[in-house]
Amino acid sequence: MSTPSHFSPEELQRWQFGLTQANDNNVLCHCRVCDREWVDSSWEVTCTCGSRNVETIACWQFPDD
């Protein structure tokens, strides 16, 4: 059984599109090897130290200060 949505199909589509746009060019990357941090537009990144052990987080999850 599915949970009822609070959005119409059009509203849901607009909301999902907004999240997709927020992710474009806004991925916080943190290298677990050398501790370097940077913002990128890709979820599959390699650090300048050569490590692929990189944590990626969508920047829209952080509040603006």
Rosetta blueprint (number, residue, H / E / L):
1 M L
2 S L
3 T L
4 P L
5 S L
6 H L
7 F L
8 S L
9 P H
10 E H
11 E H
12 L H
13 Q H
14 R H
15 W H
16 Q H
17 F H
18 G H
19 L H
20 T H
21 Q H
22 A H
23 N H
24 D L
25 N L
26 N L
27 V E
28 L E
29 C E
30 H E
31 C E
32 R L
33 V L
34 C L
35 D L
36 R L
37 E E
38 W E
39 V E
40 D E
41 S L
42 S L
43 W L
44 E L
45 V L
46 T L
47 C L
48 T L
49 C L
50 G L
51 S L
52 R L
53 N L
54 V E
55 E E
56 T E
57 I E
58 A E
59 C H
60 W H
61 Q H
62 F L
63 P L
64 D L
65 D L
